[in-house]
Amino acid sequence: MALVWSQELSVGNAMIDSEHKNLIVMVNSLRDMIGAKDCSALPQAFEQLEYCLSAHFANEAKLAQAINFPFSYNALAHQHLQNALQLIKDAVAVKSGIWAADAAEHYSEFLSDWLTSHVINEDMLMKPALLAYPYEFNPG
């Protein structure tokens, strides 16, 4: 099932919420490509996701520093995801579209579960601190 943005996922910051919305679109697109075994589009889609995640994680770190939020747990979780994403990307590339439906479901569910977990279990930790700042706060 496709991920859908809801206000419950808001962390109280426009920049981070916008990036999360974009990541949801990207993960949904990747899930569709994996399900369709669209091997021609997957490498570029994974590269784009990695690029956006890297920028997103950097923005979160910068925001956390600006609001004096301890970020070591989040940073460790970010590294774990980047490693896991690389493993999935490699597995999908090696299989060249020859994977069983349950493998496609596993890859797709991992991406969806990770993104939901990232927002709820990691980024929501910053929400109480972020609520002390304007929604549009951007440390630049």
C-alpha positions as CSV (number, residue, x, y, z in Angstrom):
1,M,0.0,0.0,0.0
2,A,1.3,3.4,-0.9
3,L,2.4,5.8,1.8
4,V,0.3,8.9,2.3
5,W,1.3,12.1,4.0
6,S,-0.9,13.2,6.9
7,Q,-0.7,16.0,9.4
8,E,0.2,13.3,12.0
9,L,3.6,13.0,10.3
10,S,4.3,16.7,10.7
11,V,7.4,17.4,12.9
12,G,6.6,21.1,13.2
13,N,9.0,22.4,10.6
14,A,8.2,23.4,7.0
15,M,11.5,22.4,5.5
16,I,11.6,18.9,7.1
17,D,7.9,18.3,6.4
18,S,8.3,19.2,2.8
19,E,11.3,16.9,2.5
20,H,9.3,14.1,4.1
21,K,6.5,14.6,1.6
22,N,9.0,14.4,-1.2
23,L,10.6,11.2,0.2
24,I,7.1,9.7,0.4
25,V,6.6,10.3,-3.3
26,M,10.0,8.9,-4.1
27,V,9.5,5.7,-2.0
28,N,6.0,5.2,-3.5
29,S,7.6,5.5,-7.0
30,L,10.4,3.1,-6.1
31,R,7.8,0.6,-4.8
32,D,5.9,0.8,-8.0
33,M,9.1,0.3,-10.1
34,I,10.2,-2.7,-7.9
35,G,6.7,-4.3,-8.3
36,A,6.8,-3.8,-12.0
37,K,10.4,-5.0,-12.2
38,D,11.3,-1.8,-14.1
39,C,15.0,-2.4,-14.1
40,S,15.8,0.4,-16.5
41,A,14.4,3.1,-14.2
42,L,15.4,1.7,-10.8
43,P,19.1,2.7,-10.8
44,Q,18.3,6.3,-11.4
45,A,15.5,6.3,-8.9
46,F,17.7,4.8,-6.2
47,E,20.4,7.4,-7.0
48,Q,17.9,10.2,-6.7
49,L,16.6,8.8,-3.4
50,E,20.1,8.5,-2.0
51,Y,20.8,12.1,-3.1
52,C,17.6,13.4,-1.5
53,L,18.2,11.4,1.7
54,S,21.7,12.8,2.0
55,A,20.5,16.4,1.7
56,H,17.6,15.6,4.0
57,F,19.8,14.1,6.7
58,A,22.2,17.1,6.4
59,N,19.3,19.5,6.8
60,E,18.0,17.6,9.9
61,A,21.5,17.7,11.4
62,K,21.8,21.4,10.8
63,L,18.4,22.1,12.2
64,A,19.1,19.9,15.3
65,Q,22.3,21.9,15.9
66,A,20.5,25.2,15.5
67,I,17.9,24.2,18.1
68,N,20.5,22.6,20.4
69,F,18.9,19.1,20.0
70,P,21.1,16.0,20.7
71,F,21.3,14.3,17.4
72,S,23.6,11.3,17.9
73,Y,20.8,8.8,17.9
74,N,19.4,10.2,14.6
75,A,22.8,10.3,13.0
76,L,23.4,6.7,13.8
77,A,19.9,5.7,12.4
78,H,20.7,7.7,9.2
79,Q,23.9,5.8,8.7
80,H,22.1,2.5,9.3
81,L,19.5,3.4,6.7
82,Q,22.1,4.4,4.1
83,N,23.9,1.0,4.6
84,A,20.6,-0.9,4.3
85,L,19.5,1.1,1.2
86,Q,22.9,0.3,-0.4
87,L,22.2,-3.5,0.2
88,I,18.8,-3.3,-1.3
89,K,20.0,-1.3,-4.3
90,D,22.8,-3.9,-4.9
91,A,20.4,-6.8,-4.5
92,V,17.9,-5.3,-6.9
93,A,20.7,-4.6,-9.4
94,V,22.1,-8.1,-9.2
95,K,18.8,-9.7,-9.7
96,S,18.1,-7.7,-12.9
97,G,14.4,-7.9,-12.6
98,I,14.4,-11.6,-11.8
99,W,13.0,-11.7,-8.3
100,A,10.0,-13.3,-6.8
101,A,6.9,-11.4,-5.7
102,D,7.8,-11.9,-2.1
103,A,11.3,-10.4,-2.6
104,A,9.7,-7.4,-4.3
105,E,7.3,-7.1,-1.4
106,H,10.2,-7.3,1.1
107,Y,12.1,-4.5,-0.7
108,S,9.0,-2.4,-1.0
109,E,7.9,-2.9,2.6
110,F,11.4,-2.1,3.9
111,L,11.4,1.2,2.2
112,S,7.9,2.1,3.4
113,D,8.5,0.9,7.0
114,W,11.8,2.7,7.1
115,L,10.4,6.0,6.1
116,T,7.5,5.7,8.5
117,S,9.8,4.7,11.3
118,H,12.2,7.5,10.5
119,V,9.6,10.1,10.9
120,I,7.7,8.6,13.9
121,N,10.6,7.2,15.9
122,E,13.4,9.6,15.1
123,D,12.3,12.9,13.8
124,M,9.3,13.2,16.1
125,L,11.9,13.4,19.0
126,M,12.7,16.9,17.7
127,K,9.1,18.0,17.5
128,P,8.8,19.4,21.1
129,A,11.9,21.5,20.5
130,L,10.8,22.6,17.0
131,L,7.5,23.8,18.3
132,A,9.3,26.5,20.2
133,Y,10.3,28.0,16.8
134,P,8.2,29.3,13.9
135,Y,7.0,26.6,11.4
136,E,9.1,28.3,8.7
137,F,12.3,28.3,10.8
138,N,15.3,27.4,8.6
139,P,18.8,27.8,10.0
140,G,20.1,28.3,6.5
